[in-house]
Amino acid sequence: MNTSENNTGLSEANLRRIEQLKAHYQNPQSVLLEALWMWQGEHGWISEEGMRYVANLVGAPHHHVLGVVTFYTMFNRKPVGRHKLEVCTNVSCMLRNSERLLNHLEARLQIKTGETTPDNRFTLVEAECLGSCGTAPAMQVGDRYYENLDTAKVDKILDELK
């Protein structure tokens, strides 16, 4: 823990930012997504402890926070690798062979979907929809989208990420 953090879970800077945001809304629960994003930014994932902490911070019931965390795929409910590979498997991507890409990634990384490589470099997950139907199949890695994928393009992406 660095000196800019307190013992309750979020840095002083993030706590100040949350208070600033809460001042803009009648309901402090309006900053729930931002507070969860801050927690994940500091801790890498959102644990039960993190959900309880954020619920208390914004005055939301725990079950509501759990519902938000489980609804949005951007939130990690367990630790993930340095690179989170999200392969879209919704209809358009499925019709354009996203399952083949997922199988290829599992073989290349020697992990199953939902797992992280032993070196903590890659976590492989299915994404319900990346909104890239016209350029399927698609994969998101962090904030970056990759579209019109095939196994050769996926291999190139992995090589660049190593």
Number of C-alpha atoms within 10 A of each C-alpha: 8 6 7 10 15 13 8 9 16 22 19 15 11 17 17 12 15 19 14 12 15 17 12 11 11 8 12 17 20 16 21 21 16 14 24 22 19 20 23 20 12 15 14 18 19 24 17 14 10 20 24 17 19 26 21 14 17 19 14 18 14 16 12 14 23 16 10 16 20 13 10 10 15 14 18 17 18 10 16 21 17 17 18 20 24 25 26 27 25 20 15 19 27 16 12 19 17 25 18 13 25 24 15 16 21 17 11 11 18 13 17 16 17 14 18 23 17 12 8 13 15 22 23 24 22 18 17 14 18 19 13 17 17 11 14 25 27 29 29 18 18 12 6 7 12 17 18 15 18 17 16 10 14 18 15 10 13 16 9 8 12 8
